[in-house]
């Protein structure tokens, strides 16, 4: 489980997938795209990775702790 935060308005959404997948899902769904089978090919190139989190558009999620 991971929590994706919208940096524009502070809202949060919980997802039960890997953090990198979750940030793509919430970004795509914010754009009205619910065709989940296309997310990787359409949006994975938009994900930015920092030392602590993944970012996509206005959304961020902390990486999993090892």
Secondary structure, 3 states (H helix, E strand, C coil): CEEEEECCCCCEEEECCCHHHHHHHHHHHHCCCCCHHHHHHHHHHHCEECCCEEEECCEEEECCCC
